[in-house]
Amino acid sequence: MTKAEIVTEIANKTGIEKVAVQATVESFMDAVKGAMISGDNVYLRGFGSFTIKKRAQKTGRNISRNTTIIIPEHNIPAFKPAKSFMHDVKNKKQ
């Protein structure tokens, strides 16, 4: 499902104009992104958690040049679904 499909579905279910729904969805994504960039986790009860995971420094290989490289420590965003969400997906409930 794409962002446009999500906007269309929300607009159809609520009766709100697509432009307003799109602005709301964009604002939500910007808020989540901004929080994570500043180092905060985002918890949505019943849906899941957007967290920041720290990856340790490691040694990698550049196969084309046959050299060893050091991959520095870095942070990546991650999503962990809530138990109820996982249960619903597993049992295909809406």
Helices and strands as residue ranges (DSSP letters): H 3-14, H 18-37, E 42-44, E 48-55, E 58-62, E 67-71, E 74-81, H 83-90
